[in-house]
């Protein structure tokens, strides 16, 4: 696979979390979710740079020691608030790393721990073929809609998907042109429901932990 001049994996890992405190530091097989995300980014073989942007101490994120190829961007407190947006975070990364328009950003959130290196590699393959922003999605089953009479009907005649949060790929130029992460005309990368758990509650962590440890 041909790498662009600067293809960067951005791993956002804020310390605070209302629903599941400290979720990015939860461990599976003695690795924090942040370490798992970094390992998968490395094993995918598509990145020139791997950047973790966080307000967590490095020793907490990487108890066994940080690898030389990982960059840490210490987040400003204003980017660590509950109302802080991912768009603001990416703008900060672009500015501080002095990224150019032809650079490519791939967002890999740590809480998508079932995402593997092969998923990242395949998603980037879709990006390379289409030169279009790529988003990972998973299917919706038993989709219902309420009609004017107040009844619900099954409209799952076609295929419906939702963003699973595991992978998001786009060019810096696309972000700069919109002033935000692209949200339309996206190319989907399909992932199975069983690979698409986003850890936001304790039960999701326990389920993910069982799937990985027994997989």
Residue, then its C-alpha position, 0 to 999 in steps of 0.5 A: x500500500x502506498x503511503x501519502x507524504x503524511x498519513x497520521x493516526x489521531x487517537x483522542x483520549x480525554x480523561x473525563x467521562x460521565x458515563x464510564x469514568x476513566x474509560x480510556x484507561x480500562x484494560x484488556x489483556x493488561x493493555x489500556x484501551x489507548x495501548x490497544x488503539x496504538x498497537x492496531x494503528x502500528x500493525x495496520x502499516x498505513x501510518x507515517x505518524x501516530x498521535x495521541x491527544x490527551x490530558x492523561x499522564x503518559x505513564x497512565x496511558x502507557x504503563x509498560x512504556x511509550x513507544x518511540x514512534x508515538x507522539x503525545x499532544x497534551x490537550x489544552x483544558x478548553x479541549x477537555x470539557x464535556x462540550x468540547x467537540x471533535x472538530x475543535x480537537x482536529x483543528x488543534x491537531x492540524x495547527x500544532x502539527x502544521x499539517x498540510x492540505x494533502x495530509x490524511x487524518x484517521x481518527x481511531x477512538x480507543x473505545x472501539x477496542x474490537x477494531x483490528x489492524x485489518x479493518x484500518x488497512x481495508x478502510x484505508x484501501x477504500x480511501x485510496x481507491x475513491x479519494x473520498x472521506x471514509x467512515x466505518x458503519x454497521x448495519x441496523x436490524x428491524x428498523x421501524x418508523x412511526x406513521x401519521x396515525x401513530x403506528x410503527x411499521x417495519x421499513x427495513x426493505x433496503x439496507x440501513x447503517x449507522x456510524x460505529x465510531x471506529x474509523x474516520x478518514x479524511x484529507x486535511x483539505x476537506x476539513x479546512x474547506x468545511x471548517x469541520x470533519x466531513x459529514x456528507x458524500x462519505x464512502x462507507x467501510x462496513x463492519x459487523x455488529x459484533x466488531x462495532x461495540x463502542x465502550x461507553x458503559x460498563x456492560x459494553x466494556x465487559x462484553x468487549x473484554x470477553x470477546x477479545x479474551x475468548x476470541 
